[in-house]
Amino acid sequence: MSLILKTIRGDTSGTRIGRDAVSIGRGLENTICLRDDRASRAHCVIEPDGRGGYVVRDLNSRNGTKVNDRKISVAPLRPGDVLRIGSHEFLVEPDESIPQGGPSIDAGTAAWQAEENVDFGGLAQIEVESGQQAESMPTPQAFPEVSSERPASEPVEWASRLDELIDELPPRDSPRESVSIVDAAGKPSLALDGSSLGSAGMSLLLKLASKARATDIHIEPKGDRSQVRMRVDGQMITTVDLPARVGELVYGLIKTASQIKMAARDAVQEGHFSARFPDRRVDYRVSFTPSVYGQKLVLRVLDTRGLPRSINELGLVPYMVDRVRRICEQDHGLLLVCGPTGSGKTTTLYTCIREIDRHSRNVVTIEDPVEYQLDMVTQIPIDDHKGNSFGALLRSVLRQDPDVILVGEIRDEETARTAMQAAMTGHVVFSSIHAKDTIAAVFRLLELKVESYLVANSLDLILAQRLVRVLCETCRREVAVTPGQSTRLGKYLSNKTRVFSATGCPRCLRTGYRGRRAIFEMLDFNDDLRDVVLREPTIQAMKRVIEQGHFTTLVQFGWRLVAEGVTTLDEVDHVAGVQ
């Protein structure tokens, strides 16, 4: 079995381990020469064990050689292990470029792994007194025993805390999910297969984020610790403080999986990797940014589980569903979705794309970046450095015989004008724009210096939306409606005298909420509205026309959910403003 050493900390490149021994140290005569004052001149050597595997042997170095944070004299080296030499660390992975053969790892060696059954008491750095170095190649039984006793100086409360959070989140009786890493090149990685502190920490964080449905994982160094927070249902929640050493190991494994340079610790770095869970694949966007105590890491979690699969699952009221479905079936028109960042605009647009018959129609998307993969859709990422902006790509796509075009965002005059011209010349166009509500979206287009006749004649439908948190059904409690609330909610209260409020329990991470759903405002462009936009558009003139038809504001849509016990009035006021 051939192995590869991948650097996860340090300034040296890794190497392939084959039939010849690999020596590591500061001396120039070594196979891997380290510029590291903490390493000895001849530090350690990796050599075949005669049975298809490898052992690492410490050469009486000053600071010792560690495998998975255990100090060793001689030990087997397997895929997934983390080898530490001085201040350098290497992840051991199989060499996929060479066909693997030979006998499989025996039970004595395999006992060193079992990542799913890690005893956190055995994760600490443990000094192994092995006496004199063996003169001949050791047998598996000759490898030093590792104590499961945890020294008092090595607390692992962080692991127990993460375990507790995972176990308390619903479904509580479900078996623990298994997870494995797929690196940026699409190849399986053994970053989680070792028994190191970093492997255990990274594995637990990914499993917690999965079960909590987190959209982002934040890890920020704070000197002697690394603070971990997760964004769950739009809110930041502090989960655990990792020891600085564990945080460094997690950083190294993530950089290795993302194929990011290890040495550039003062630079902004970006990458991506994926994880395989039993029922799905989850993608992660990686962002490292320098901060006071080192790089802060943010992982954007792109999990397709729970996404709406049809317009019926968006949470629109029936008349809105019918109108959105109609524009998806048209052969031309413009659907615009507006709202702030994180309000679910992309999810709504993707759901509209799923509603289209993609087998009989040519669907093209232009995105920044492409977040989810859609079957039978041509997805194009923008790249401003190469001149591939939204506007430039949109002009190019129009020569690709499209039926439906999704433009991720209208940001400038060129993109807005081109999208509207496309909608008027036989294409269905979906796009988003930053505006607080549907009326503001019209004026945002006019502010981009788009001609009023284009705005009036191209727009078919504008949706404004926000995401409100849904009350946890386990801990929500009924409260009486106050006179002030009764006056505000009016007819939307439907004569109810009690609503629900948030409390907090372990199943909702003590927030009182679990999950989110959208509230909507829909503006259907008719001839009267087009006349207003073509003349001198004002907010008051548009409202007079809108009030003559069926129109529900964002806040009124939220009030309906409050009366149904889905969310709270405070939550609606927080995301949509007080009306």
N, C-alpha and C positions, 0 to 999 in steps of 0.2 A: 504494500500500500504506500503510495507516494503522498506526501503532505506538502502544504504551503504554509509558511509563516507570513501572516499579514500584520503589518505594523498598526497597532491601535493607539500607541502613545510613543512618541520619540521622533527623531529626525532621520531615521534610516529606512531604506526600502526593505521589504521582506525578501524571502528567498524560497526556492523549492528544495525540499528534502527528498533525496533519492537513495541510492545504494551507498553513497559515500557519507562519511561522518561530516557534520556541520559544526564547526567550532565558533564560539561567540565570545567576544571580549574586546578590550581596548587596543590590543596589539594588532599591528598591521598584518600579521601573518594569519589572522583569523578569517574564516569564511565570511562572517558578518563582523565588521569592524565598527564598534560603537564609539561615538564621541560623547562619552558619559563618564564623569568623574566618580560616579557611584559604582561603576562596573570595574572589575579586576582586569588585569592584562589578559589572562586566560581565565575566563569566568566559568563557562560550562561547555558541554559538547552534547550534540544530539546524534545518536547512532542507531543502526538497525539492531533489533533484539534477536535476530535469527529465526523469527517465526512470522515474519510479515509485518511486524509492528516496529515501534521505535521507543527508545528510552532517552531521557535527558539526565545527564550526570553532572553534578556540581563539581568543580575543580578546586575545592577549598577556597572559594572566593571570599572576599571581605564581607560583603553584605548578603551573601547567600543567593540561591536561585529559588524562585517560587513558582509553583504550578497551582493555579486557582487559589492564590493567596496562601498556600501552604508551603512552608519552607521544607525543601527536600534535599536529600543527598543523592538519591537515584530514584526515578519514578517513571512509569509508562507515560507516553505522550499520545493523546488521542484527539481526533477532531472535536472541536468545541472547547478545548482547553485554552486557558489564558496563561501564557508563559511570561513571567516578570523577571527582568534582568536589570538591576540598577533602577534607573528611572524609565527604562524602555519596557513596553509590553507588546506582546504578539498574540494574535488569535490564530489557533491551529485549525486549518481547514484541509479537506481532501483535495488533491490535485485532479480536477475534473478533466484535464486535457490528456491524462494518461489512464488507459483502462485499468481498473482495479482488479486485482486477483489475489490469490493466496488465501490462507486460512482466515476465518473470521476471528474477531477479538474474543478471547475466552472469558469465562465467567469471572475469573479472578480480576481481570482488567476491567471488565464491564461494570463491576461493582463500584468503580470510581465515578460513574456517571449517575443515571437515574434523576434527571433534572426535575421530573414531576413529583418526586418523593424526597426533595431536599429537606434535610433536617437543619433548620436554621441555626441550631446550636453548633453545627459543624461547619458553618460558613466562615468562622473567624480565622484570622491568621494564626496558625498553630505551628510552633517550632517542633520539628521532628528530630530527635537525637538518634542518629543512626550508627554512631560509632565509626569504625574504620570503613573506608571505601572498599567495596567488593572488588576483587581482582578479576573475576570472570563475569560474563554476561549473566545477570540475575534472572531467576525464574519468577513468574508472577507471584509465587508465595513469598519470595525474598524481598518484595517491595515493602518499605516500612509501613507499619500500621498507622492510621490516622485516628487520633482520639476524637470521640464525639463530645467530650467535655468542653464546654465553652468557658473560657476565662472570663472573670468578672469585668476585665478591662475592655471587652469586646461586646457591647450590648447590641442586640438586633431587634430593638423595639420597632424600628421602621418596617421590618419584614412582617412582624406580628400585626402591626397596624394595617398594612395593606391587605394581609390575609383576612383580617376581621371585616374590613370594608367590603371585600369581594364576597365573603360568605353572607353578609347581611342584605346585600342587594337582591331583589327578586330576579328570577325564581330562586328561592333560598335552597331548595332541595335538589337543584340540578347539579350534575357532575361538573367539576372544574374543566373549563375549555382548554384544549391543547392549542398551542400556537407555535408556528415556525416562521422563519424569516426568509424572504426572497429579496436578494439584493437589487441594486439599481440596474444591473445588467440582466435581470430576470433569472438569475441562477439561485438555487437553494443555498442558504447560508447556515452555518452551524453556530451562529452567535448566541443562541439560547440553549444549545445542547450541552454546554459545559456546566460545571458545578461551582463556578466562580461567583463572587458577590455581584459582579456586573451582570452576568447572565440571569441570576435570580432576580435582581432588581428590575432589569428591563422586562423580563417575562411578567412579573407581577404588575408593573405599570400598564403594559399593553392589555392584560386581562382585566384590570380594573377599569380602564378606559372603555373597553368593549362592553362590560356589564353595566357601567354607568351611562353609556351612550354619550360619552364626552366627544366634543367636536375639536378640542385642542388640548394638548398637554404642554405645560410650561415647566421647565426646570431651570432655576436661576441660582448660581453659586452665591453664597453669603459668607464667605470666609471659611469657617470650619464645618459648614454644612451646605447642602443644596436643597433649596425649597422647591417642592413639587406642588403645583396647582393644576386643576383641570377646569375647563369651561364646560359646564353641564347645564343644558337648557338656557344657554346665554349668560349664565352667571359664573364668576370665578369662585372655585371652592378649593381651599387649602386641604390637601390630603395627607402629606407626610413630609418630614425633613429627613433627607438622606445624609449619611456621613459624607464628608467631602471625598473620601476615597471611593466610595460606591458611586457617587456622581461622576467622578472621572472615568471609572470603568464603563458606566452606561454611555457616556459621551463617546468613548473610544469605539464601543460596539456599534453605535448608531452611525458614526462616521465611516466605519468599515463597511457597513451594509449600504450606505449611501454613496460609497466610493468618493469621499471627500478627503482632501489633504489633511494630514494630522498636524503638521507643523504650523499652519497659518492660524494661530490662536487669537490674533488681533484683527482679523479680517472678517467681513461679512461673508458667510458661506451658505450655500443652498444646495439641496439635493432631494432625493426621494428614495423610498424603499417600500416594500409591501410585507404583509404578514398573512399567513394562511391559517384560518380558523376552521373548525370541522365543517361548517356549513357555508363558508364564503371566503373571499379574499378582500382584505382591507388595505387601501393605499395610504401612505403617509407622506406629506410634504414637509421637508426638514428645513429649518432656518436657524442658523447660528449668528448671533450678533454680539459684538464686544460690549461688556459692561464693566463696572468698577472692579468686581472680583473675578472676572473672567467672562467667557462666552455664555450668553443666555441661549437656551435651546427652546424652540417652539415647534411642536409636531402638530400639523394640521391633519386631523383624522378624517379620511374620506371613506365612510362606511355606507354602503348602499342599503343595509338592512333598515327597514322601517320607512324607506322612501315611498311616497305615493306612486302607484302603478297606473292610475287612471285619473281623469278629471274628477270622477265621483269621490275619490279619496282625498281631494284637496281641502274639503270642508266648506266649499261654496254652497250657498243656498240654491234651490232648484232653478230659479230663473237665471242666475249667473252661470250655472252649469250649461244650460241650454245655449246661452249666448256665446260662451267660450267654445263650445263644441261646434257651433255653426261656423265660426271663423276658421277653425281647424279643417273644416270640410270645403271651404271656399277655394277658388283658384287664384285669388289675389286679396290683398288687404294687409293691415298693419296692427298687430297686437303689441301694446307697450305695457310693461310692468314696472312700477316705480316703488321706491322705498329706500331706506338707508341700508348701509352695509349690514349683512347678517339678518336681513328680514325675510329670506327665503325666495328671493326673486328667481335665482337660477333653478331651484327645485320646481317652481311653477312652470318655467319655460321648458324644462326637460319633460315635465309631465304632459305638456301640450304636444311636444314632439312625439311622445309615445302614443298619443291619440291618433296620429296621422298614419295612413297606410304607407309605410316606408318601402314596401315591395313594388308598388306601382308609381311612387313619386320619388324624385331625386332630392334628398334632404342634405343640406350642408350647414355646418355650424362654424362660426369664428369665435374663439373663446380666449380668455386670458386668466388662468390657463385652462386647459381641458381638465375638468374635475372627474367626470364619470364617463365610462365607455358606453356608447349606445350602439346597438346592433343596426346594421343597414343604414348607417349615417356616416357621412364624411366629416370628420372633426378636424379643424385646423387651428393650431395655436398661433397667437400673434407673437412677433419678435421684433420689437422696435429697433433693436441694434442692427437688424438686417433690412430695415425699411418695411417690414411686414406689419403695418399698423392695421387697425380696424378698417379705416377708410380704403387703404391700398388693397388689402385682401378682399374687401367687399367688391371693389371694381373688378378684381380678377375672377372672383367666384361667379359674377354675372355672366362671364364667358364660359362657364362650366355647365350650362344648361340646367340650372336649378329650378325646382318647383317651390321648395320651401327653404328659407334662409333664416338661421338664428344668428343674430349679432349680439355677442355677449353684453355689450354696453355701448350706448351712444354717448360719446365724450366730447365730440367736436362737431364743427359745422359740416365738414366734409362727410363724416360718417352719417350724420342726420340727413343731409340732403340726398346722399346716394341711397340710403335705406328707404326714404319716402318715395323717391323716383322709382325704385324697384317695386314697391308695393302698388304703384299706379300703373305699372307696365306688365302685369301678369304674374306676379310672384306673391306668395304669402311670406311676410316678414315678421319674425318675433324678435323683440329686443327689450332692453331694460334701460332705465335712466334714473339718476338720483334726484328725487323730488319728494316732498313730504306727503302730497296727496295727488289726486287725479287732475284737479284744476291747476295746481302748481306745475304739473308735468307739461301742460300745454304752454305755459309761460316760459318754462325752461327751454323748450324747443325754439320759441320766438327769440329768447335771449341769445341763442346760438346763431342768430341772424339767418335762420331759415325763413324763406318767403312765406307769408301767411297763407297764400293759396295752396302751397305744398302741405302745410300743416292741416288745413281745413279739408283738403280732398284726399289725403292719404290715410289719416287716422280712422280706424274703425272702432277700436276698443282700448280703453286704458284701465288697468287694474292697479290699485294701490294696496299694499299689504304690510302687515306687521306680524310678529310671532309673539303670542302670549303663552305664559307657562300654565300648564294644566295642573289642577289641584291633585295632590296625592290622595287616592281613594282610601288608603289605609288610615290616615291621620286627620283628614279634613273634618271640621266640625261645623255644626249649624249655628248661626247667630241670627238674631232678629234684625229685620230691616229697619234702619233709622228713618225718621221723617225726611231728613235731607236726601238720603239715598232714594227713598220712594218718589220724591219730587223729581230727581234727576232721571231715574230710569223710566218713570211714567208707564206708558203702554207696554214697554218691553219687559216689565216685571211680571206681567200676566197675572195680576192680583195675588202674587205670592207674598207671604209675610216673613219668610226666612230665606236666607242665602247661606253660602258656605265661606269659611275663612281658612287660612293656612295655619298649620300647627308645627309639624316637623317630627320625623321619626327616622330610625336607621335605614328604612327602605327607600327613603327619598334623600338620603345624606343630610337629614335634618333641615332641609330647605322648605318643606311643606308642599313642594311641587314635584311632579314627575312627568316629564314629557312636555311638548309644546304643540300648539296648533295655530293656524293662521287666522287672522281677521282680515276682511277684504272691504274694499270700496270700488265699485265699478262705474265707469263713465262710458255710456254707449253713445257714440257720436251720431247725431241725426242732422237733418238739414237745418234745423233752427240753430243748432250749435255751430254748424259750418258758417252760417250767415254772420253770427256774432264774431267768429274768429276772422272772417274776411273783412268785416268793417273795422271797428275799433274795439278789440277785445278788452273787457274788464272783468274782474272777479264777480262784481255785483251782477253784470249782465249775464254772465254764464250761469250764476246761481239761480237767477230768475227762470231761465230756460230749464235747468236741471230739476228744479222743484216742481215743475209741471208733470214730470214723469215719476217712474219708480226709482228712487235713489236712496241708498243707505250709506251713511258715512262710516268711517273706520270705528269711531267711538260707539255709534249705535249698533254696529255689528258685534262689538265687544260686550255691550250691555245685554244683548240676547244670550251670550254665553254665560254671563254672570247669573242671569235668571235661571239658566239651566243647571247651575252648579258646576260648570266646567272650570271656571277661573274666578278671580276676585276683582272687585271694582278697582282696588289699588293697582293691580297688575295692568288693567286696561288703561288707567290713567297714566301709568308709567311709560307704556310703549306708544300710546296714541295721543296723549295729551288730554287735558281737562277741557270738557265742552259744557 
